Amino acid sequence: MENYVLGIDNGGTLIKAALFRLDGKEIAVASRQTAVLNPRPGFTERNMDELWEQNCACIRQVIADSGINPAAVTGVGVCGHGKGLYPWGKNGRPAYNGIISTDNRAWQYPEKWKKEGSFDTLYPRLCQQIMACQPVSLLAWMKDNERTVYDSIQWVFSVTDYIRFRLTGEARSEATNISGSGLMNVRDIKIDEDMLQALGIGEALAMIPPLCYPGDKCGKINAEVSRLTGLPEGTCVAGGMFDIDACAVAMSITEPEQLCTITGTWSINEFIAPAPITGTSIAMNSLYAIPPWYLLEESSATGVGNLEWLIKNMFEHDPVPEGKKTYAWLNENVALIPPDACDVYFLPFLYGSNRHPLGKASFIGMTSYHTKFHMLRALYEGAAFSAKHHIDKLLSVREKPKTVRLAGGAANSPLWVQIYADVLELPVETVSTVKELGALGAGMAAALSVGLYRDYQEAAASMVRISLPVQPNSSLFPVYRKKYETYESICSALDGIWNRFEI
């Protein structure tokens, strides 16, 4: 019987399950949406029971659609968005809604810890800037604002840890996720009680499950979950990983020279290094899926979630010509507008900003001449400019790579890939064989957990295919340099305005 691995990827709104052969071929994919709950401005949540039910539905569907014998699934891996908070209660039920990584309710806590000096004292061990959407900030907010809920928490989970827990009944903190939470001493790879005490949440020490790593065996499918999902009882479940690690592994990022950018709801820009690099403008050092490497990350919620909003609000009811697919039709119209003929700028801050904690999305430069397609081009360029802002920080501590590897929604648009190449002035590679990279990375962890591959390098050699690079158009370098300078000036000019807004 041929072996298969199952990867499950839980993003901020979309759940995807994908089944892979050991050569990386994607056999079947299933997806489900979960409702995003916005009980107050700046709050983004989801129902944890609905999330679990939709994961089960995805697994059932992908097995049915594949037509394989479920016994051929040798391992399961889970990945998901980082940050956010999925608290499990002492009563054996979710203690609260799951909080998604676009949540900004706790924005005052990182500011407070900087002002009072706690952050500077802890930074050599944290090895990262603290963000409002990290568990450390959300727990501090919950202690002050939802004390009954806070006191009822048994386990603090990432979405990866939560879904694995529901699959196996075993509570673990996966290393790549917990190392990006603000709760870990990343330098020494451990949880320090005095760090949590200094941040005012010493009680959280008891809420953090034991550590595990992506390729570890972390439990098995039990009888009840077998009934809900169709997976055989006893199927091995791997530790899994943060989705940005999963995408990087699925892009065969195994050497420090490489650099990748992932465009989902978040714009994630990263490379690996043998040790944390601190004392710089780089926001995040975390543990990489391949020990002993560290992942250096610059990120913000400035990715393709902005595109989904624009399409929903401005293009959803437009008549697409017969025989055309929506995104291809949109790209064709955007391509008719040369970059030097579009003087509209978009700040891609619908779900968060990489410039100011209260920054808001904005179109700048609109006149009666401009159309929805000018706005769409501005959005494509704004996302690329936001990524460049992050990548320039990464390049302040390393040499420029020969190429950039791009994944996520933007990688599905040839036009957008070309814009990234032209803005970054670098060739851009994508993965040519699969679309669900996060699920593939999770599936690679599953393959390691059951011994089908020795390491991620061997798995990548069998399962990953990198496309030929898209070359940048050097004639457009002056155009995009000028536009990026204007974009940066607009952001800087508005930095003094955002404090007048409330979340």
C-alpha positions as semicolon CSV with decimal commas, in nm:
position;residue;x (nm);y (nm);z (nm)
1;M;0,000;0,000;0,000
2;E;0,136;0,343;-0,094
3;N;0,203;0,582;0,194
4;Y;0,041;0,925;0,225
5;V;0,069;1,209;0,475
6;L;-0,202;1,454;0,574
7;G;-0,128;1,821;0,642
8;I;-0,382;2,051;0,810
9;D;-0,335;2,429;0,793
10;N;-0,545;2,660;1,012
11;G;-0,518;3,018;0,894
12;G;-0,692;3,319;1,038
13;T;-1,023;3,236;0,867
14;L;-0,964;2,940;0,634
15;I;-0,891;2,578;0,725
16;K;-0,725;2,358;0,463
17;A;-0,647;1,989;0,470
18;A;-0,431;1,838;0,197
19;L;-0,320;1,482;0,127
20;F;0,025;1,425;-0,022
21;R;0,218;1,139;-0,174
22;L;0,577;1,106;-0,060
23;D;0,696;1,268;-0,384
24;G;0,506;1,584;-0,284
25;K;0,216;1,539;-0,524
26;E;-0,099;1,698;-0,387
27;I;-0,370;1,429;-0,412
28;A;-0,669;1,616;-0,271
29;V;-0,746;1,940;-0,089
30;A;-1,046;2,041;0,119
31;S;-1,118;2,376;0,282
32;R;-1,368;2,527;0,522
33;Q;-1,430;2,882;0,640
34;T;-1,487;2,981;1,001
35;A;-1,675;3,295;1,096
36;V;-1,464;3,584;1,222
37;L;-1,626;3,744;1,524
38;N;-1,575;4,117;1,584
39;P;-1,746;4,187;1,918
40;R;-1,566;4,522;1,945
41;P;-1,337;4,729;1,722
42;G;-0,991;4,573;1,717
43;F;-1,120;4,234;1,840
44;T;-1,098;3,935;1,602
45;E;-1,213;3,600;1,738
46;R;-1,351;3,263;1,629
47;N;-1,561;2,999;1,801
48;M;-1,327;2,718;1,909
49;D;-1,591;2,444;1,880
50;E;-1,680;2,554;1,528
51;L;-1,309;2,556;1,443
52;W;-1,273;2,195;1,558
53;E;-1,586;2,083;1,375
54;Q;-1,467;2,241;1,051
55;N;-1,127;2,072;1,088
56;C;-1,305;1,737;1,119
57;A;-1,516;1,818;0,812
58;C;-1,204;1,905;0,610
59;I;-1,034;1,579;0,704
60;R;-1,342;1,373;0,614
61;Q;-1,376;1,549;0,281
62;V;-1,013;1,521;0,178
63;I;-1,012;1,147;0,249
64;A;-1,337;1,099;0,058
65;D;-1,224;1,310;-0,238
66;S;-0,888;1,133;-0,261
67;G;-1,048;0,790;-0,294
68;I;-0,765;0,628;-0,099
69;N;-0,790;0,369;0,175
70;P;-0,771;0,576;0,498
71;A;-0,528;0,317;0,637
72;A;-0,272;0,451;0,386
73;V;-0,247;0,779;0,583
74;T;0,066;0,709;0,784
75;G;0,087;1,040;0,969
76;V;-0,086;1,371;1,032
77;G;0,075;1,710;1,081
78;V;-0,085;2,039;1,183
79;C;0,024;2,396;1,127
80;G;-0,152;2,725;1,181
81;H;-0,125;3,095;1,224
82;G;0,109;3,206;1,499
83;K;0,036;3,443;1,784
84;G;-0,326;3,479;1,893
85;L;-0,461;3,272;2,185
86;Y;-0,671;2,955;2,211
87;P;-0,740;2,898;2,584
88;W;-0,864;2,561;2,709
89;G;-1,061;2,557;3,033
90;K;-1,025;2,351;3,349
91;N;-1,379;2,224;3,283
92;G;-1,268;2,042;2,967
93;R;-1,416;2,304;2,734
94;P;-1,284;2,613;2,553
95;A;-1,240;2,888;2,812
96;Y;-1,310;3,170;2,565
97;N;-1,330;3,227;2,192
98;G;-1,010;3,170;2,001
99;I;-0,831;3,500;1,945
100;I;-0,684;3,544;1,595
101;S;-0,346;3,700;1,516
102;T;-0,510;4,013;1,368
103;D;-0,648;4,108;1,711
104;N;-0,529;4,443;1,847
105;R;-0,713;4,470;2,181
106;A;-0,393;4,443;2,385
107;W;-0,197;4,711;2,198
108;Q;-0,132;4,912;2,516
109;Y;0,059;4,633;2,693
110;P;0,373;4,628;2,474
111;E;0,378;5,009;2,504
112;K;0,343;4,987;2,884
113;W;0,621;4,728;2,921
114;K;0,856;4,946;2,717
115;K;0,778;5,256;2,920
116;E;0,826;5,086;3,256
117;G;1,150;4,915;3,148
118;S;1,034;4,552;3,174
119;F;1,086;4,493;2,803
120;D;1,444;4,624;2,796
121;T;1,534;4,400;3,090
122;L;1,381;4,090;2,930
123;Y;1,477;4,150;2,567
124;P;1,811;3,957;2,581
125;R;1,607;3,645;2,663
126;L;1,292;3,720;2,463
127;C;1,496;3,798;2,148
128;Q;1,190;3,967;1,995
129;Q;0,971;4,272;2,007
130;I;0,644;4,215;2,192
131;M;0,330;4,252;1,981
132;A;-0,030;4,315;2,083
133;C;-0,145;3,989;1,922
134;Q;0,100;3,763;2,104
135;P;-0,023;3,537;2,385
136;V;0,185;3,729;2,639
137;S;-0,006;4,052;2,569
138;L;-0,344;3,882;2,538
139;L;-0,301;3,702;2,869
140;A;-0,210;4,029;3,040
141;W;-0,519;4,191;2,888
142;M;-0,735;3,896;2,995
143;K;-0,605;3,908;3,350
144;D;-0,703;4,275;3,373
145;N;-1,030;4,260;3,177
146;E;-1,163;3,901;3,193
147;R;-1,032;3,778;3,526
148;T;-1,287;3,498;3,564
149;V;-1,186;3,360;3,225
150;Y;-0,816;3,401;3,306
151;D;-0,851;3,204;3,630
152;S;-1,041;2,926;3,449
153;I;-0,765;2,851;3,192
154;Q;-0,599;2,511;3,212
155;W;-0,392;2,529;2,893
156;V;-0,268;2,816;2,679
157;F;-0,260;2,694;2,318
158;S;-0,165;2,824;1,978
159;V;-0,410;2,719;1,708
160;T;-0,164;2,442;1,609
161;D;-0,148;2,313;1,966
162;Y;-0,526;2,336;2,005
163;I;-0,609;2,127;1,697
164;R;-0,341;1,869;1,782
165;F;-0,484;1,851;2,135
166;R;-0,833;1,785;1,996
167;L;-0,690;1,514;1,765
168;T;-0,495;1,334;2,039
169;G;-0,609;1,452;2,383
170;E;-0,243;1,532;2,469
171;A;-0,149;1,891;2,560
172;R;0,183;2,016;2,421
173;S;0,349;2,348;2,337
174;E;0,512;2,315;1,997
175;A;0,852;2,486;1,988
176;T;0,819;2,711;1,681
177;N;0,484;2,845;1,804
178;I;0,571;2,900;2,172
179;S;0,899;3,067;2,073
180;G;0,699;3,339;1,896
181;S;0,456;3,389;2,182
182;G;0,649;3,627;2,410
183;L;0,624;3,359;2,681
184;M;0,956;3,183;2,613
185;N;1,319;3,252;2,690
186;V;1,414;3,202;2,324
187;R;1,786;3,241;2,387
188;D;1,798;2,944;2,627
189;I;1,492;2,757;2,488
190;K;1,293;2,735;2,810
191;I;1,008;2,898;3,001
192;D;1,135;3,130;3,278
193;E;0,899;3,193;3,567
194;D;1,069;3,522;3,655
195;M;1,004;3,653;3,301
196;L;0,633;3,586;3,338
197;Q;0,633;3,744;3,684
198;A;0,802;4,057;3,546
199;L;0,523;4,086;3,287
200;G;0,254;4,046;3,553
201;I;0,132;3,699;3,451
202;G;0,328;3,462;3,671
203;E;0,021;3,237;3,700
204;A;0,058;3,155;3,329
205;L;0,352;2,924;3,405
206;A;0,107;2,652;3,506
207;M;-0,095;2,706;3,187
208;I;0,191;2,626;2,944
209;P;0,203;2,258;2,837
210;P;0,529;2,061;2,796
211;L;0,747;2,145;2,496
212;C;0,754;1,939;2,176
213;Y;0,915;1,979;1,832
214;P;0,762;1,965;1,482
215;G;0,869;1,612;1,391
216;D;0,801;1,456;1,732
217;K;0,537;1,189;1,778
218;C;0,276;1,375;1,986
219;G;-0,005;1,126;2,025
220;K;-0,240;0,918;1,815
221;I;-0,590;0,944;1,674
222;N;-0,829;0,799;1,930
223;A;-1,155;0,616;1,871
224;E;-1,380;0,922;1,905
225;V;-1,168;1,133;1,668
226;S;-1,154;0,840;1,426
227;R;-1,534;0,846;1,416
228;L;-1,540;1,222;1,357
229;T;-1,268;1,237;1,090
230;G;-1,246;0,900;0,918
231;L;-0,878;0,865;1,012
232;P;-0,791;0,521;1,149
233;E;-0,754;0,492;1,525
234;G;-0,385;0,489;1,615
235;T;-0,269;0,714;1,327
236;C;0,040;0,908;1,441
237;V;0,008;1,286;1,489
238;A;0,324;1,497;1,466
239;G;0,406;1,806;1,667
240;G;0,346;2,030;1,366
241;M;0,459;2,391;1,347
242;F;0,388;2,760;1,304
243;D;0,257;2,813;0,949
244;I;0,545;3,043;0,854
245;D;0,787;2,762;0,939
246;A;0,570;2,516;0,748
247;C;0,576;2,735;0,437
248;A;0,951;2,789;0,468
249;V;1,014;2,414;0,503
250;A;0,787;2,354;0,202
251;M;0,995;2,608;0,006
252;S;1,311;2,415;0,102
253;I;1,452;2,698;0,313
254;T;1,743;2,507;0,465
255;E;2,038;2,747;0,419
256;P;2,101;3,094;0,571
257;E;2,164;3,253;0,230
258;Q;1,800;3,200;0,132
259;L;1,524;3,454;0,204
260;C;1,151;3,407;0,165
261;T;0,834;3,615;0,184
262;I;0,492;3,465;0,255
263;T;0,179;3,661;0,167
264;G;-0,124;3,541;0,356
265;T;-0,328;3,757;0,588
266;W;0,017;3,845;0,719
267;S;0,321;3,949;0,520
268;I;0,595;3,725;0,662
269;N;0,955;3,789;0,560
270;E;1,228;3,566;0,698
271;F;1,560;3,386;0,682
272;I;1,739;3,139;0,909
273;A;2,052;3,190;1,118
274;P;2,259;2,974;1,356
275;A;2,185;3,204;1,652
276;P;1,948;3,490;1,740
277;I;2,051;3,832;1,610
278;T;1,948;4,087;1,870
279;G;2,005;4,457;1,924
280;T;1,883;4,542;1,574
281;S;1,563;4,671;1,418
282;I;1,454;4,312;1,336
283;A;1,134;4,234;1,525
284;M;1,144;3,860;1,584
285;N;1,384;3,574;1,652
286;S;1,214;3,239;1,704
287;L;1,303;2,870;1,684
288;Y;1,299;2,725;1,332
289;A;1,144;2,391;1,248
290;I;1,495;2,257;1,175
291;P;1,702;2,263;1,497
292;P;1,939;2,421;1,582
293;W;1,849;2,704;1,340
294;Y;1,667;3,020;1,443
295;L;1,416;3,202;1,224
296;L;1,458;3,577;1,187
297;E;1,127;3,732;1,098
298;E;0,982;4,068;1,004
299;S;0,606;4,057;0,970
300;S;0,276;4,243;0,985
301;A;-0,087;4,181;0,892
302;T;-0,041;4,363;0,560
303;G;-0,079;4,077;0,313
304;V;-0,349;3,947;0,080
305;G;-0,626;3,983;0,336
306;N;-0,643;4,338;0,201
307;L;-0,716;4,199;-0,147
308;E;-0,999;3,982;-0,018
309;W;-1,159;4,290;0,141
310;L;-1,131;4,496;-0,180
311;I;-1,276;4,221;-0,398
312;K;-1,565;4,164;-0,158
313;N;-1,652;4,532;-0,137
314;M;-1,581;4,652;-0,492
315;F;-1,564;4,362;-0,736
316;E;-1,787;4,087;-0,598
317;H;-2,083;4,171;-0,821
318;D;-1,891;4,275;-1,132
319;P;-1,979;4,065;-1,438
320;V;-1,676;3,856;-1,528
321;P;-1,658;3,782;-1,902
322;E;-1,767;3,432;-1,996
323;G;-1,479;3,187;-1,989
324;K;-1,269;3,406;-1,760
325;K;-1,174;3,334;-1,401
326;T;-1,219;3,624;-1,160
327;Y;-0,857;3,669;-1,054
328;A;-0,723;3,629;-1,407
329;W;-0,971;3,891;-1,530
330;L;-0,872;4,131;-1,251
331;N;-0,504;4,084;-1,329
332;E;-0,562;4,148;-1,699
333;N;-0,724;4,482;-1,619
334;V;-0,456;4,583;-1,370
335;A;-0,185;4,496;-1,623
336;L;-0,333;4,753;-1,861
337;I;-0,225;5,028;-1,618
338;P;0,154;5,087;-1,631
339;P;0,315;5,142;-1,289
340;D;0,426;5,494;-1,382
341;A;0,066;5,581;-1,480
342;C;-0,079;5,489;-1,140
343;D;-0,020;5,763;-0,884
344;V;-0,254;5,612;-0,625
345;Y;-0,100;5,469;-0,308
346;F;-0,250;5,216;-0,071
347;L;-0,142;5,161;0,289
348;P;-0,229;4,791;0,348
349;F;-0,324;4,835;0,713
350;L;-0,678;4,693;0,723
351;Y;-0,577;4,433;0,981
352;G;-0,271;4,595;1,134
353;S;0,026;4,812;1,052
354;N;0,402;4,774;1,041
355;R;0,440;5,147;1,103
356;H;0,222;5,237;1,401
357;P;0,011;5,020;1,638
358;L;-0,303;5,219;1,547
359;G;-0,229;5,270;1,177
360;K;-0,527;5,242;0,942
361;A;-0,563;5,145;0,578
362;S;-0,579;5,436;0,335
363;F;-0,593;5,515;-0,035
364;I;-0,391;5,828;-0,110
365;G;-0,401;6,032;-0,430
366;M;-0,745;5,940;-0,559
367;T;-0,912;6,168;-0,818
368;S;-1,217;6,133;-1,038
369;Y;-0,988;5,997;-1,311
370;H;-0,902;5,683;-1,117
371;T;-1,092;5,355;-1,139
372;K;-1,127;5,048;-0,921
373;F;-0,841;4,894;-1,119
374;H;-0,608;5,179;-1,022
375;M;-0,703;5,100;-0,663
376;L;-0,630;4,732;-0,721
377;R;-0,287;4,807;-0,869
378;A;-0,219;5,035;-0,573
379;L;-0,309;4,747;-0,341
380;Y;-0,073;4,507;-0,520
381;E;0,206;4,763;-0,500
382;G;0,127;4,857;-0,138
383;A;0,163;4,495;-0,026
384;A;0,497;4,473;-0,208
385;F;0,613;4,802;-0,054
386;S;0,517;4,676;0,292
387;A;0,719;4,359;0,232
388;K;1,015;4,568;0,113
389;H;0,996;4,772;0,435
390;H;1,038;4,447;0,629
391;I;1,301;4,299;0,396
392;D;1,516;4,612;0,415
393;K;1,532;4,556;0,793
394;L;1,638;4,194;0,741
395;L;1,904;4,300;0,492
396;S;2,051;4,541;0,748
397;V;2,215;4,238;0,917
398;R;2,298;4,019;0,617
399;E;2,392;4,022;0,250
400;K;2,133;4,053;-0,023
401;P;2,025;3,709;-0,148
402;K;2,049;3,599;-0,509
403;T;1,674;3,531;-0,520
404;V;1,364;3,561;-0,302
405;R;1,118;3,275;-0,263
406;L;0,754;3,386;-0,257
407;A;0,457;3,191;-0,125
408;G;0,097;3,264;-0,033
409;G;-0,179;3,434;-0,228
410;A;0,046;3,671;-0,422
411;A;0,240;3,375;-0,562
412;N;-0,073;3,264;-0,749
413;S;-0,077;3,585;-0,956
414;P;0,195;3,615;-1,224
415;L;0,139;3,992;-1,229
416;W;0,183;4,024;-0,853
417;V;0,496;3,805;-0,860
418;Q;0,639;4,039;-1,126
419;I;0,557;4,344;-0,910
420;Y;0,742;4,186;-0,615
421;A;1,043;4,116;-0,838
422;D;1,045;4,473;-0,972
423;V;1,000;4,636;-0,628
424;L;1,259;4,415;-0,456
425;E;1,492;4,425;-0,760
426;L;1,551;4,052;-0,721
427;P;1,448;3,737;-0,909
428;V;1,147;3,572;-0,742
429;E;1,099;3,195;-0,717
430;T;0,781;3,010;-0,626
431;V;0,703;2,645;-0,554
432;S;0,573;2,492;-0,874
433;T;0,407;2,167;-0,767
434;V;0,158;2,251;-0,490
435;K;-0,053;2,542;-0,375
436;E;-0,105;2,444;-0,011
437;L;0,247;2,504;0,116
438;G;0,155;2,525;0,484
439;A;-0,018;2,188;0,464
440;L;0,281;2,045;0,275
441;G;0,521;2,160;0,548
442;A;0,294;2,004;0,811
443;G;0,282;1,685;0,603
444;M;0,662;1,680;0,587
445;A;0,670;1,693;0,969
446;A;0,428;1,399;0,973
447;A;0,658;1,206;0,738
448;L;0,952;1,267;0,971
449;S;0,755;1,163;1,277
450;V;0,693;0,814;1,138
451;G;1,046;0,774;0,996
452;L;0,967;0,807;0,625
453;Y;1,249;1,064;0,592
454;R;1,557;1,122;0,808
455;D;1,533;1,503;0,806
456;Y;1,368;1,799;0,633
457;Q;1,646;1,824;0,377
458;E;1,575;1,469;0,259
459;A;1,201;1,534;0,266
460;A;1,242;1,856;0,065
461;A;1,456;1,680;-0,195
462;S;1,168;1,438;-0,258
463;M;0,863;1,659;-0,202
464;V;0,950;2,017;-0,312
465;R;0,992;2,159;-0,664
466;I;1,107;2,521;-0,705
467;S;1,002;2,711;-1,020
468;L;1,235;2,898;-1,249
469;P;1,279;3,252;-1,113
470;V;1,078;3,545;-1,248
471;Q;1,334;3,807;-1,344
472;P;1,289;4,171;-1,243
473;N;1,242;4,435;-1,513
474;S;1,536;4,669;-1,460
475;S;1,373;4,945;-1,668
476;L;1,113;4,980;-1,391
477;F;1,362;5,011;-1,105
478;P;1,366;5,394;-1,116
479;V;0,984;5,402;-1,125
480;Y;0,940;5,178;-0,824
481;R;1,223;5,340;-0,628
482;K;1,047;5,675;-0,661
483;K;0,710;5,523;-0,575
484;Y;0,851;5,345;-0,271
485;E;1,008;5,667;-0,149
486;T;0,667;5,835;-0,180
487;Y;0,500;5,544;0,001
488;E;0,748;5,572;0,288
489;S;0,696;5,948;0,307
490;I;0,318;5,905;0,326
491;C;0,353;5,651;0,609
492;S;0,590;5,877;0,800
493;A;0,364;6,178;0,754
494;L;0,067;5,989;0,900
495;D;0,252;5,844;1,198
496;G;0,163;6,151;1,403
497;I;-0,207;6,121;1,319
498;W;-0,289;5,765;1,425
499;N;-0,291;5,834;1,799
500;R;-0,610;6,035;1,741
501;F;-0,788;5,716;1,638
502;E;-0,926;5,445;1,864
503;I;-0,900;5,073;1,786
